[in-house]
Amino acid sequence: MKQPDVLRKQEDFTRLYKNGKSSGSRYLVLLYRKNGLPYNRKAFLASKKVGNSVCRNRARRLMKEAFRHTEEALPIGYDFLLIARHSILEVKEDSVEKSLRSVFSKTDLMR
């Protein structure tokens, strides 16, 4: 069964790229916008510029775990797209979480 809190449709991504706001840090880029739903939706991307499939999957795992730790402090009703930068491969999970928290605090989304 599909999870409702995951961004899947191309139109949602297009809307996020066109109308969303962005903020970046050393290890990742965040795009976000209100979605009008009673829950948050999220997606984690790592392009081929990040590396081979092993590297891309590690980057996504790092972002997912960091997001899981910060999720409770976020407001409800947003779409979040986290895009990995190549530098994410050189660090551990706690650095990615710290970077993610700083991105959210820059955007005033953290409670």
Helices and strands as residue ranges (DSSP letters): H 10-19, E 21-24, E 28-34, E 41-45, H 53-70, G 71-73, E 78-84, G 86-90, H 93-106
